[in-house]
Each structure stands twice: as structure tokens, then as C-alpha cells.
Amino acid sequence: MKLLFIDGCVSQRGPASRTRALAEAFLSAFRESHPGAEVETVTLEALDLKPFRPAALNRRDELASVGAFGAPVFDLARQFQAADKIVAAAPFWDLSFPAVMRTYIEYISANGLCYHYEADGCHGDCRADRLAYLTTGGDFERPESLGVLYWKQLSKMFGVPRFDYVFAGGLDVDPAKAPDFLEAACEQARTLGRSF
């Protein structure tokens, strides 16, 4: 079994990143409960991805139209499509997540590889049976928290049948309570990691 960890833990806090703490809680519990599983990490900050412009999109579409999914532009999409389970982590920035996460999503959203269209609409082609999204925010979670809703809808588009998430919220509302809020969310992440 292969778990793909999409590391979008962009933080000015460096090693003290709250999102990284949440992700590590999940990953540690997952590894303990699934000792034979392989965890493959894609670190978004290290990729230096550029957003697609029309010429690059046209080239990618040309490659897809002839089934040339072995081209380097599809590397991330192939990796995503082949994973058995997926966990993505990123902070809650500007009502969603950092731009590097959005750019990564452009690269994995490859029509003909991760999903396709039929007369009745979009159908997912990804192998994963579960996708989890881990996020931390200064404010409390709202029903319209877009980062969570975005990944929930992506899961459906990619054909991943089960979506879970942990939102560690309120971390900047009362600094004295932040460690307790974060630890409570880390415990949720550990519980999720054990059963994932």
C-alpha cells in the first residue's frame, strides 16, 4: 500500500509549523498502524511549480489527446493517480490554502488520466480509496471554509470515494488556548491516521 503525502506545510514558523505538527501526528499514527505501507512525500515548496499559461496548457492538451501521459508534465498527475491513499496538508490562508497548493492541483488535474468525461459528466480515474485534508487556521472553522470544500470536491472529481479532514482552528484567537486547540486537533489526526 502506498500513501501519498502532499506536503503543503508552508509556514513562516519553519520547524514550528502548526500544520506540520498536525501532519506529523497523522503520519506517525499511520506508520505505526500500517508498518508495511510506503509513504511517498511530495514537498510542494521544493517543486518550484509555475502556473500554467495558455501555451503550456495547449501543449499539455496536445499530449493528452494522443495519450502521451508519460510526458514529464504528467509526472505529478501519474503519482497522484497511482496512490492507494492520499493525505494533503496546508495552512488555511486567505480563505483557502497557499498558492503553491493551487498550482499543484493544476498539475494533477489531468483530463484523461485522473478523470475523464462521459455524456453524464465527469468520472474519476484515481486509484485511492481515501483522501484526507489537514489544515490549521488562526480563526475557527466555518461551514464555508474553502480549503476543505475544495479538497472535498476534488476527491469526488478524482473518484476517491471517502474524504476526511481535520481543521485545527482558532489558533490565533486566544494564544493561551492555541496549544490546547492544536493538541486536540492532533489527537483527531492521530485517530484518523490509525484507521486510514
Stockholm file with secondary structure:
# STOCKHOLM 1.0

chainA/1-196         MKLLFIDGCVSQRGPASRTRALAEAFLSAFRESHPGAEVETVTLEALDLKPFRPAALNRRDELASVGAFGAPVFDLARQFQAADKIVAAAPFWDLSFPAVMRTYIEYISANGLCYHYEADGCHGDCRADRLAYLTTGGDFERPESLGVLYWKQLSKMFGVPRFDYVFAGGLDVDPAKAPDFLEAACEQARTLGRSF
#=GR chainA/1-196 SS CEEEEEECCCCTTGGGCHHHHHHHHHHHHHHHHCTTCEEEEEEHHHHCCCCCCHHHHHHHHHHHHTTCTTSGGGHHHHHHHHCSEEEEECCCCTTSCCHHHHHHHHHHCCBTTTEEEETTEEEECCCCSEEEEEEECSSCCCTTCHHHHHHHHHHHHTTCSEEEEEEECCTTTCTTTHHHHHHHHHHHHHHHHHHC
#=GC SS_cons         CEEEEEECCCCTTGGGCHHHHHHHHHHHHHHHHCTTCEEEEEEHHHHCCCCCCHHHHHHHHHHHHTTCTTSGGGHHHHHHHHCSEEEEECCCCTTSCCHHHHHHHHHHCCBTTTEEEETTEEEECCCCSEEEEEEECSSCCCTTCHHHHHHHHHHHHTTCSEEEEEEECCTTTCTTTHHHHHHHHHHHHHHHHHHC
//
